[in-house]
Amino acid sequence: MTYMPRIDRRRFVVGAAAAGGGLALGLDIPFGGPNVIRAADGSPEVNAWVVIRPDDTIVIRIARSEMGQGTLTGLAQLVAEELECDWAKVVTEYPTPGQNVARNRVWGSQFTAGSRGVRESNEYVRKAGATARAMLIQAAADQWKVPATECSATKSVITHKPSGRTTSYGKVAEAAAKIEPPKDVALKDPKDWTIAGKPLKRLDTLPKLTGAHVYGLDVKLPGMLCAAIKDSPVFGGKLASFDAGKIQGMKGVKHVVKVGESAVAVVADTWWQANSALDALPITWDEGPNAKVSSASIAEFLKSGLDAEQAFVGNESGNAKQAIANAAKKVEAVYSYPYQHHATMEPMNTTVLYTADRCEAWVPTQVAEAALASVSEASGLPIAKCDVHKLPLGGGFGRRTAHDFVQQAVTIAKQIPGTPVKLVWSREEDMTHGRYHPVTQAKMVGAFDANNNLTALHMRISGQSILSFVNPQNLQNGKDPFVFQGLNPGGAEGAFGYTIPNLLIDHAMRNPHIPPHFWRGVNNNHNAIYLECFMDELAHAAGQDPLEFRRKLMGNHPKHLAVLNAVAEQIGWGKPAPQGVYRGLAQHMGYGSYVAAAAEVSVTGNKVKIHRIVGATNPGHAVNPAQIDRQVAGSFVYGLSALFLGECTVKDGRIEQTNFHDYNVMRIAEMPKVESIIMPSGDFWGGVGEPTIFVAAPAVLNAIFAATGRRIRSIPLMNEGIRTA
């Protein structure tokens, strides 16, 4: 991206793809040979992705964010594989987004969401490693005055094969940094990988164990003050007034400032002092017309869309409405899905140092260039006078692709120039001012002929559009394509896995005032429940085995079918289950990967015990199988927590849940045994952080039906009086 004095923040969030922000990077330091760019310690940059120190330490730049999903290690493996370096000597660092913009976005996309970290950057980071390897070999060959074709590299050592001479990367890095990069490099066949594709230990585990890992909450700068904030309890409301005089004498309090049109912040020596004073601050709110909205009124609003004439079509073939009208048998059901919170363990926070000609922020962000745009916008300074230092995230799940908290922090710091200010949201502020999984309902109608063959399916979704809130200019003639994740005719973002003669999937857009956002798995989560639970209903209505019913419709979808067959085989489908244990399954496709799950449950009264859950994933390529296995397990924790416990309700226009006492998560004792099947086909690149979350809930819901004969069409299950055993 070329330099622009200002960057539109919303356009940047979706379109710009963000870079990171470590403190260790320098730009062009003018010593040494011509055109050598150096890190802050003076070590030469072989290319933008690889810095090699004299002691043979390999510094790999990571543009994407690390939030526990393992992207940092996976991307480092891909670079190291092509670099042929010693993995034991690899360390990583983040470039800042300011540096990325200044260098014409040499690190490319730094957007870290939608399971895109590896799947969208794998090729160019591999090429970065291969290019650096070629330059290092050429530098050694030049010193030896031999053809580079006679030289090879392995584990950071270059060998001249005819003579047996060797040298290390650290010894030739300076010379390599001056060599013109080759225009074309060949990449390894994955079957020859020795670093990528292996279950290597994560690079960030040790600093987490020792406490060296610095999260946003850990940032400390000389003279730093701390801020706590309260925003209007009703989205769309405004700040009417506050009486700062009532708290000015409280210990540690330095400033009381208005933040935008709807919030007030207290700045003090410590965050506890700031938050305590904020709780004591008399505040009057103008809550506006949204203060009358409730969960019940939102549900009625969405219900109106289920039979509305106007709807956006996402997938259509044949004539579903006519086929349904002429059907020998029709099955109909209405499902619903609630608001849910990201509930990251680390609440929103940002540290900012503002002066009249410079503004820097320390941010746990999934989109660092968008955070940079937010800093520029809020500070009023051009991009060239701003930067963001990206930090590891204590959870992201999509929430940290929005930067409302960054803009607040800059707005506060701008009123106290020259003083670093760390804004930290309280857990209550975080819970009630999030960006939520969209609320939806779905009317499902299936039609059979006289031989119990499925002839038609109409899926009408009524509910929120994330894109309408986040980036409305990207709507396609008013339609939000994200709504149809997992339901599309084709494509990597989620293809429909069945062939049905007459199909209609459409969306009646209904946007309440609660802001929706990308929440791990996004629309796939409810779409998979609606589709896979209804497919189960259709199978039972036809008197057919749920697996065989699906198989008959999946002949043109071999990758969907392969993962479904894999979980069915491992769970023992078709064989007797243990006494009192019942099974359910589901499949889906999203973020480039094919996934399926099968669950075994038993039900006693109102208690459900999940004994086993098997997840199969085909991500195309498996960069680190151990991390994929952990991501599958983690996604099941997230998905099952949402199934049993996850709901944000609205009363008087505001979110009612305020902390983990009323927005709970699964405990270790409640979690089932998780069995992961990783089955990469090797012909594409898919994501792994989100896909298996889709299938956890429908597999368990279908198993509960098998156990009880009760079809549950809305979640969380706690609202049905059901809890885990």
C-alpha positions in Angstrom: 0.0 0.0 0.0 1.3 3.4 -0.9 1.7 6.1 1.8 -1.4 8.1 2.5 -1.6 10.9 5.1 -4.8 9.5 6.5 -6.3 6.1 6.3 -10.0 5.4 6.6 -10.2 3.1 9.6 -13.3 1.0 8.6 -12.0 0.4 5.1 -8.6 -0.5 6.6 -10.1 -3.0 9.1 -11.4 -5.3 6.3 -9.2 -4.4 3.4 -5.8 -3.6 4.8 -4.5 -6.7 6.6 -2.5 -5.7 9.5 1.1 -5.9 10.7 2.5 -6.4 14.1 4.6 -4.3 16.5 7.7 -5.5 18.3 10.1 -3.0 19.7 13.3 -4.6 18.3 13.1 -3.4 14.7 15.1 -0.6 13.2 14.9 0.7 9.7 17.8 1.6 7.5 20.8 2.3 9.8 23.6 3.7 7.5 26.6 1.6 8.4 28.1 -1.5 6.6 27.6 -2.2 2.9 25.3 -0.5 0.4 21.5 -1.1 0.7 21.8 -3.2 3.9 18.8 -2.8 6.2 19.6 -3.7 9.8 17.7 -4.6 12.9 18.1 -2.4 16.0 21.0 -4.5 17.2 22.8 -3.9 13.9 22.3 -7.4 12.5 21.8 -7.5 8.8 18.4 -8.1 7.2 18.9 -10.8 4.5 15.3 -9.9 3.5 12.3 -8.3 5.2 11.5 -11.6 6.9 14.9 -12.9 7.9 17.6 -11.3 10.1 20.7 -13.3 11.0 22.9 -12.4 13.9 26.6 -13.1 14.0 26.0 -15.9 16.5 23.8 -17.7 14.0 20.6 -16.7 15.7 17.8 -16.7 13.1 15.3 -13.9 13.6 12.1 -14.5 11.7 9.7 -11.6 11.3 6.0 -12.5 11.9 3.4 -10.2 10.5 0.3 -11.9 11.8 -0.9 -11.8 15.4 -0.5 -14.4 18.1 -3.4 -14.9 20.3 -2.9 -18.5 21.5 -3.7 -20.2 18.2 -0.1 -21.0 17.3 0.2 -18.9 14.1 3.5 -17.5 15.2 5.1 -20.9 15.4 3.4 -22.2 12.3 4.6 -19.3 10.1 8.1 -19.5 11.6 8.1 -23.2 10.6 7.2 -22.3 7.0 10.0 -19.7 6.7 12.5 -21.9 8.5 11.7 -24.9 6.3 12.6 -23.1 3.1 15.5 -21.3 4.8 17.1 -24.6 5.8 18.1 -23.1 9.2 18.7 -24.6 12.6 15.3 -24.6 14.3 16.9 -24.5 17.7 18.3 -21.0 16.9 15.0 -19.5 15.7 13.5 -16.5 17.5 10.7 -14.2 16.2 9.7 -10.5 16.3 6.9 -8.3 15.0 7.4 -5.5 12.6 5.2 -2.5 13.4 2.5 -1.4 11.1 4.2 2.0 10.7 7.2 0.3 9.4 5.1 -1.8 7.1 3.5 1.3 5.6 6.8 3.1 5.4 8.3 0.1 3.5 5.5 -0.1 1.0 3.8 -2.9 3.0 6.7 -5.3 2.4 5.2 -7.7 5.0 1.9 -7.8 3.2 -1.3 -8.7 5.0 -1.2 -8.6 8.8 -4.9 -9.3 9.3 -5.3 -12.2 11.7 -8.8 -13.5 11.7 -10.9 -15.9 9.8 -8.3 -18.6 10.2 -6.2 -16.7 7.6 -2.8 -16.6 9.3 -1.2 -19.6 7.5 -3.7 -20.2 4.7 -3.3 -16.8 3.1 0.4 -16.1 3.7 1.9 -19.5 3.3 3.2 -19.0 -0.2 5.0 -15.6 0.2 6.5 -16.5 3.6 7.9 -19.7 2.2 9.3 -17.7 -0.7 10.9 -15.3 1.8 12.7 -18.3 3.4 13.7 -19.8 0.1 15.0 -16.4 -1.2 17.0 -15.8 1.9 18.5 -19.3 1.6 19.5 -18.7 -2.0 21.2 -15.4 -1.1 23.1 -16.9 1.8 24.3 -19.8 -0.5 25.3 -17.3 -3.2 27.3 -15.2 -0.6 29.2 -18.3 0.5 29.8 -19.3 -3.1 31.1 -15.8 -3.9 33.6 -16.0 -1.0 34.8 -19.4 -2.1 34.7 -18.4 -5.8 32.7 -21.4 -6.8 29.3 -21.9 -8.5 26.4 -21.6 -6.2 25.0 -24.8 -7.8 27.9 -26.7 -6.1 26.7 -25.6 -2.6 23.9 -26.7 -0.4 22.5 -25.6 3.0 21.1 -27.5 6.0 20.6 -26.4 9.6 22.2 -23.0 9.0 25.4 -24.5 7.6 26.4 -24.1 3.9 28.6 -26.8 2.4 30.6 -26.7 -0.8 30.0 -30.3 -1.9 33.1 -30.9 -4.0 35.6 -29.6 -1.4 33.7 -30.2 1.8 34.2 -26.6 2.9 31.6 -25.2 5.3 30.5 -21.9 6.7 27.6 -20.8 8.9 24.7 -18.4 8.0 26.0 -15.9 10.6 29.3 -15.6 8.9 27.9 -14.8 5.4 24.8 -12.9 6.4 26.4 -9.5 5.9 27.5 -10.3 2.4 24.2 -12.0 1.7 22.3 -8.8 2.6 24.0 -7.0 -0.3 23.1 -9.6 -2.9 20.3 -8.9 -5.4 17.5 -11.3 -4.5 16.7 -14.0 -7.1 13.5 -13.3 -9.0 12.2 -16.9 -8.9 12.8 -19.5 -6.3 11.5 -23.1 -6.2 9.6 -24.2 -3.1 9.9 -27.6 -1.5 7.4 -30.4 -2.1 5.6 -30.8 1.3 6.6 -34.5 1.3 10.2 -33.3 1.8 9.5 -31.1 4.7 11.6 -31.6 7.9 10.5 -28.6 9.9 7.1 -27.7 8.6 4.5 -30.4 8.9 6.1 -31.6 12.1 4.6 -31.4 15.6 7.2 -29.0 17.0 6.9 -27.3 20.3 5.6 -23.7 20.3 8.1 -20.9 20.4 6.0 -18.9 22.8 5.6 -21.5 25.5 8.7 -20.8 27.6 8.2 -17.0 27.9 4.6 -17.7 29.0 5.9 -20.1 31.7 8.5 -17.7 32.9 6.3 -14.6 32.8 8.5 -12.9 30.2 5.6 -12.7 27.8 4.4 -9.1 27.9 0.7 -8.7 27.3 -1.1 -5.4 27.0 -2.0 -5.5 30.7 1.7 -5.9 31.5 2.9 -2.7 29.7 4.7 -0.3 31.9 6.2 3.0 30.8 8.0 5.7 32.8 5.5 8.1 34.4 2.6 6.1 33.2 -0.9 6.8 34.5 -3.9 4.4 34.3 -7.4 5.0 33.1 -10.8 3.4 33.7 -13.8 4.2 31.5 -17.6 4.0 31.5 -19.5 4.2 28.3 -23.3 4.6 27.9 -24.9 1.4 29.2 -27.2 1.5 26.1 -25.6 1.3 22.7 -26.4 4.5 20.9 -26.9 6.5 24.1 -24.9 9.6 25.1 -23.2 11.0 28.2 -25.5 13.8 29.6 -23.4 15.0 32.5 -20.9 14.0 35.3 -19.8 15.7 38.5 -16.0 15.5 38.6 -15.8 17.6 41.8 -17.2 14.6 43.8 -14.1 12.5 43.2 -11.3 15.0 42.7 -10.0 14.5 46.2 -9.9 10.7 46.0 -6.5 9.1 46.3 -4.4 9.0 43.1 -7.0 10.7 40.9 -5.3 13.0 38.4 -7.9 13.7 35.7 -11.6 13.2 34.8 -12.2 13.5 31.1 -15.0 13.1 28.6 -14.3 10.6 25.9 -16.3 11.1 22.7 -20.0 11.7 23.0 -20.9 8.7 25.2 -18.1 8.0 27.7 -16.2 9.4 30.7 -12.8 8.2 32.0 -10.9 8.7 35.3 -7.1 8.8 35.1 -5.2 8.0 38.2 -1.8 6.7 39.5 -3.1 3.1 39.5 -6.0 1.4 37.6 -7.6 0.4 40.9 -7.7 4.0 42.0 -9.1 5.1 38.7 -11.8 2.4 38.6 -12.8 3.0 42.3 -13.2 6.7 41.6 -15.1 6.0 38.4 -17.6 3.9 40.4 -18.1 6.9 42.8 -18.5 9.4 40.0 -22.1 10.7 39.6 -23.0 10.2 36.0 -26.2 11.0 34.1 -26.9 9.2 30.8 -29.1 10.1 27.9 -30.0 6.5 27.0 -32.1 7.4 23.9 -34.8 5.3 22.2 -32.9 2.0 22.3 -33.5 1.9 26.1 -36.9 0.3 25.3 -35.4 -2.7 23.5 -35.4 -6.2 25.1 -34.5 -9.7 24.0 -38.2 -10.4 23.5 -38.7 -7.4 21.2 -35.6 -8.4 19.2 -37.0 -11.9 18.9 -40.2 -10.5 17.5 -38.3 -8.3 15.1 -36.4 -11.3 13.7 -39.6 -13.4 13.6 -41.0 -10.9 11.2 -38.3 -11.8 8.7 -39.0 -15.5 8.6 -41.9 -15.1 6.1 -41.0 -11.7 4.7 -41.3 -11.2 0.9 -37.9 -9.5 0.6 -34.8 -11.5 1.1 -31.2 -11.7 -0.2 -30.5 -15.0 -2.0 -27.3 -16.7 -1.2 -27.6 -20.1 -2.8 -30.3 -21.2 -5.3 -30.9 -24.1 -7.7 -34.1 -25.4 -9.2 -37.4 -24.1 -7.8 -37.6 -24.8 -4.1 -40.8 -23.1 -3.4 -42.7 -24.9 -6.1 -41.2 -28.2 -5.2 -42.2 -27.7 -1.6 -45.8 -26.8 -2.6 -46.0 -30.0 -4.7 -44.3 -32.3 -2.1 -45.8 -35.5 -0.9 -44.5 -34.7 2.6 -43.2 -31.5 4.1 -41.1 -30.9 7.3 -40.8 -27.5 8.9 -38.9 -26.2 11.9 -37.8 -22.8 13.3 -34.4 -22.5 15.0 -32.8 -19.6 16.8 -29.3 -18.5 18.0 -28.5 -15.8 20.6 -26.1 -13.0 21.1 -22.8 -14.3 22.5 -19.7 -12.5 23.9 -16.1 -13.2 22.9 -15.2 -13.2 26.7 -11.4 -12.9 26.2 -9.5 -13.5 29.4 -7.6 -10.3 28.8 -10.1 -7.4 28.7 -9.7 -4.6 26.2 -6.7 -2.3 26.8 -4.3 0.0 25.1 -1.4 2.1 26.3 -0.8 5.5 24.5 1.9 8.1 24.5 0.7 11.3 22.7 2.6 14.5 21.9 1.8 17.2 19.5 3.9 15.6 16.8 3.9 11.9 17.6 1.5 9.3 18.9 2.5 5.7 19.8 0.2 2.9 21.1 0.9 -0.5 22.6 -2.0 -2.7 21.5 -3.1 -6.3 21.7 -4.6 -6.3 18.2 -5.6 -8.7 15.5 -5.3 -6.0 12.8 -2.3 -3.8 13.6 -2.6 -1.6 10.6 -6.3 -0.9 11.4 -5.2 -0.1 14.9 -2.6 2.3 13.4 -5.4 3.9 11.4 -7.5 4.3 14.6 -4.5 6.0 16.3 -4.1 8.4 13.4 -7.8 9.1 13.3 -8.2 9.7 17.0 -5.0 11.7 17.4 -5.5 13.9 14.3 -1.9 13.1 13.3 -0.9 11.6 9.9 0.1 7.9 9.7 3.8 8.9 9.4 3.7 10.4 12.9 2.0 7.4 14.5 2.8 3.8 15.2 1.5 0.7 17.0 3.6 -1.8 18.9 1.7 -5.0 18.6 1.6 -7.3 21.7 0.6 -10.9 22.2 -3.2 -11.2 22.8 -4.8 -12.7 25.8 -7.5 -14.0 23.5 -8.9 -12.5 20.4 -11.7 -14.6 18.8 -12.5 -11.7 16.4 -13.1 -9.1 19.1 -9.7 -7.4 18.6 -10.3 -6.8 14.9 -12.4 -3.8 16.2 -10.5 -0.9 17.8 -13.1 1.2 19.7 -10.9 0.8 22.8 -7.8 2.1 20.9 -9.7 5.2 19.9 -10.8 5.8 23.5 -7.3 5.4 24.8 -5.9 7.9 22.3 -8.7 10.4 23.0 -7.8 10.2 26.7 -4.1 10.5 26.2 -4.5 13.4 23.8 -6.0 15.4 26.8 -2.8 14.6 28.8 0.0 15.2 26.3 3.4 13.9 27.1 2.2 11.4 29.7 1.8 7.7 28.9 -1.8 6.5 29.7 -2.9 2.9 29.9 -6.6 2.4 29.5 -8.0 -0.9 30.8 -11.7 -1.8 30.6 -13.1 -3.4 33.7 -14.6 -6.9 33.1 -18.0 -5.3 33.5 -17.3 -2.7 30.8 -15.8 -5.4 28.6 -18.9 -7.7 28.9 -21.5 -4.9 28.4 -19.7 -3.0 25.6 -18.5 -5.9 23.4 -19.2 -6.7 19.8 -21.4 -9.8 19.8 -22.0 -12.9 17.8 -25.0 -11.9 15.7 -28.5 -12.9 16.8 -30.5 -14.9 14.2 -33.5 -17.2 13.6 -34.0 -19.7 10.7 -37.0 -21.2 9.2 -36.2 -24.6 7.7 -38.5 -26.3 5.2 -37.8 -29.7 3.6 -39.8 -31.6 1.0 -40.0 -35.3 0.1 -41.5 -37.2 -2.8 -43.6 -40.3 -2.3 -40.4 -42.4 -2.1 -39.0 -40.4 0.8 -36.4 -38.7 -1.4 -35.5 -35.2 -0.4 -36.6 -33.0 -3.3 -36.3 -29.5 -1.9 -34.9 -27.4 1.0 -35.7 -23.8 1.8 -33.5 -22.2 4.5 -34.6 -18.7 5.5 -32.3 -16.9 7.9 -33.6 -13.8 9.6 -31.1 -11.7 11.6 -28.2 -9.4 11.7 -25.6 -8.5 9.2 -22.1 -8.1 10.6 -21.0 -6.3 7.5 -23.8 -3.7 7.8 -22.2 -2.6 11.1 -18.5 -3.2 10.4 -18.1 -2.2 6.8 -21.4 -1.3 5.0 -19.7 -0.2 1.9 -18.7 -3.8 1.2 -22.3 -5.0 1.0 -23.1 -6.5 -2.4 -26.1 -4.6 -3.6 -27.3 -4.7 0.0 -26.5 -8.3 0.6 -24.0 -9.5 3.3 -22.1 -12.5 1.9 -20.8 -13.4 5.4 -24.4 -14.4 6.3 -24.1 -17.5 4.0 -20.9 -18.9 5.4 -20.9 -22.7 4.9 -24.0 -22.4 2.7 -22.4 -21.2 -0.6 -22.5 -22.9 -3.9 -18.7 -23.2 -3.8 -15.6 -21.4 -2.6 -13.1 -21.6 0.2 -15.2 -19.6 2.7 -17.7 -22.4 3.1 -19.4 -24.5 0.4 -22.7 -26.2 0.9 -22.0 -30.0 1.2 -25.2 -31.5 -0.2 -26.7 -31.8 -3.7 -30.5 -31.2 -3.4 -32.5 -30.8 -6.6 -34.3 -27.7 -5.5 -32.5 -25.4 -3.0 -33.1 -21.9 -1.8 -31.1 -20.3 1.0 -31.9 -16.6 1.6 -31.6 -13.9 4.3 -34.0 -11.4 5.6 -31.8 -8.7 7.1 -32.9 -7.5 10.5 -30.4 -5.3 12.4 -31.2 -4.5 16.1 -29.1 -1.9 17.8 -26.7 -4.3 19.6 -23.5 -4.3 17.5 -22.6 -7.6 15.9 -19.1 -8.7 15.1 -16.9 -11.6 14.0 -17.0 -14.2 16.8 -14.8 -17.3 16.4 -16.5 -19.3 13.6 -18.9 -16.4 12.9 -22.1 -17.2 11.0 -20.9 -20.8 10.4 -21.8 -21.5 14.1 -25.5 -21.0 13.7 -25.6 -22.1 10.1 -24.1 -25.5 10.9 -26.7 -26.0 13.7 -29.6 -25.0 11.5 -28.5 -27.1 8.6 -27.0 -30.2 10.4 -29.8 -30.5 13.0 -32.4 -30.1 10.4 -30.7 -32.7 8.2 -31.0 -35.0 11.2 -34.7 -34.1 11.4 -35.2 -34.8 7.7 -33.4 -38.2 8.1 -35.7 -39.3 10.9 -38.8 -38.0 9.1 -37.8 -40.2 6.2 -37.1 -43.1 8.5 -33.5 -43.3 7.4 -30.2 -43.5 9.3 -28.8 -40.0 9.6 -25.4 -41.0 8.2 -26.8 -42.9 5.3 -29.3 -40.1 4.6 -26.4 -37.6 4.3 -24.2 -39.9 2.3 -26.9 -40.2 -0.5 -26.8 -36.4 -0.8 -23.0 -36.0 -0.7 -21.8 -37.9 -3.8 -20.7 -34.7 -5.5 -18.9 -33.5 -2.4 -16.1 -36.0 -1.7 -14.1 -33.9 0.8 -17.2 -33.2 2.9 -18.0 -36.9 2.8 -14.5 -38.0 3.7 -14.4 -36.1 7.0 -17.9 -37.3 7.8 -17.0 -40.9 7.1 -13.8 -40.5 9.2 -15.7 -39.5 12.4 -18.4 -42.0 11.8 -15.9 -44.8 11.6 -14.0 -43.7 14.7 -17.1 -43.2 16.8 -18.3 -46.6 15.8 -21.4 -45.5 13.9 -23.5 -48.5 13.0 -22.1 -50.6 15.8 -23.8 -50.9 19.2 -23.0 -48.0 21.6 -22.3 -48.6 25.3 -25.5 -49.1 27.3 -27.3 -45.7 27.7 -25.0 -43.9 25.3 -26.3 -42.3 22.1 -24.6 -40.8 19.1 -24.9 -37.8 16.8 -22.9 -36.3 14.0 -22.5 -33.2 11.8 -20.3 -31.9 9.0 -19.5 -28.5 7.6 -17.0 -26.5 5.6 -15.5 -23.1 6.2 -12.3 -21.1 6.1 -11.0 -23.4 3.5 -11.2 -26.5 5.6 -13.6 -29.5 5.8 -14.7 -30.6 9.2 -17.0 -33.1 10.9 -17.8 -34.2 14.4 -19.4 -37.2 16.1 -20.4 -37.3 19.7 -21.5 -39.8 22.3 -23.8 -38.7 25.1 -25.9 -40.0 27.9 -28.8 -38.2 29.4 -30.1 -38.6 33.0 -33.0 -36.3 33.8 -31.9 -32.8 32.9 -28.1 -33.6 32.9 -26.2 -34.4 29.7 -22.8 -36.2 29.9 -20.7 -36.0 26.8 -18.5 -39.0 26.9 -16.6 -38.6 23.6 -16.4 -36.1 20.8 -14.4 -37.0 17.6 -13.4 -34.2 15.3 -12.0 -34.7 11.8 -10.3 -31.9 9.9 -8.9 -31.7 6.4 -7.0 -28.4 6.2 -5.2 -29.3 3.0 -1.8 -28.9 4.5 -1.0 -29.5 8.2 1.9 -27.2 9.2 2.0 -28.3 12.8 -0.2 -31.3 13.6 0.2 -30.9 17.3 -1.1 -27.3 17.2 -4.0 -28.5 15.0 -4.9 -31.1 17.6 -4.9 -28.4 20.3 -7.0 -26.1 18.2 -9.6 -28.8 17.7 -9.8 -29.4 21.4 -9.9 -25.7 22.1 -12.6 -25.1 19.6 -14.7 -27.8 21.2 -14.3 -26.0 24.5 -15.5 -22.8 23.0 -18.3 -24.4 21.0 -19.7 -26.5 23.8 -19.5 -23.6 26.2 -21.7 -21.7 23.7 -24.0 -24.6 23.4 -24.7 -25.1 27.1 -24.0 -21.6 28.6 -23.4 -18.9 26.1 -26.1 -16.2 25.8 -26.2 -12.4 26.2 -29.6 -11.1 26.9 -31.0 -7.5 26.5 -33.1 -5.6 29.0 -33.8 -1.9 28.9 -31.6 -1.7 25.8 -28.5 -3.0 27.6 -26.6 -6.3 27.8 -27.5 -7.9 31.1 -24.5 -10.2 31.6 -21.6 -8.5 33.4 -19.0 -11.1 34.4 -18.2 -14.8 34.4 -20.8 -15.4 37.2 -23.6 -14.9 34.6 -21.6 -15.7 31.4 -20.0 -19.0 32.2 -17.7 -21.4 30.4 -17.2 -25.2 30.5 -15.1 -26.5 33.3 -12.4 -29.2 32.9 -14.6 -31.8 34.6 -17.4 -31.1 32.2 -15.4 -31.6 29.0 -15.5 -34.8 27.1 -12.7 -36.8 25.8 -11.6 -35.2 22.5 -10.3 -37.3 19.7 -8.8 -35.4 16.7 -8.4 -36.9 13.2 -6.1 -34.7 11.1 -6.4 -35.8 7.5 -4.7 -33.3 5.1 -5.2 -34.0 1.5 -2.3 -31.8 0.5 -4.0 -30.0 -2.4 -5.1 -26.7 -0.8 -4.5 -24.5 2.2 -7.2 -24.2 4.8 -7.6 -22.7 8.3 -7.7 -24.6 11.6 -8.4 -22.0 14.3 -12.2 -21.9 13.7 -13.6 -24.6 11.6 -14.2 -27.4 14.1 -16.1 -25.1 16.4 -19.0 -25.3 13.8 -19.7 -28.9 14.3 -19.4 -29.4 18.0 -22.9 -28.1 18.9 -24.9 -29.9 16.2 -23.2 -33.2 16.8 -24.2 -33.0 20.5 -27.7 -31.7 19.8 -28.3 -34.6 17.4 -27.0 -37.1 20.0 -29.3 -35.6 22.6 -32.2 -36.2 20.2 -31.1 -39.7 19.7 -31.1 -40.2 23.5 -34.3 -38.4 24.4 -36.4 -38.0 21.2 -36.5 -34.3 22.1 -35.5 -31.9 19.4 -33.9 -28.7 20.8 -33.9 -25.8 18.3 -32.6 -22.9 20.4 -29.5 -22.5 22.6 -28.1 -22.2 25.2 -29.3 -25.4 26.7 -29.4 -23.9 30.2 -32.6 -22.1 29.0 -34.1 -25.5 28.5 -33.1 -26.6 32.0 -30.3 -28.8 30.7 -26.9 -28.8 32.1 -23.7 -30.9 31.9 -23.3 -33.9 34.2 
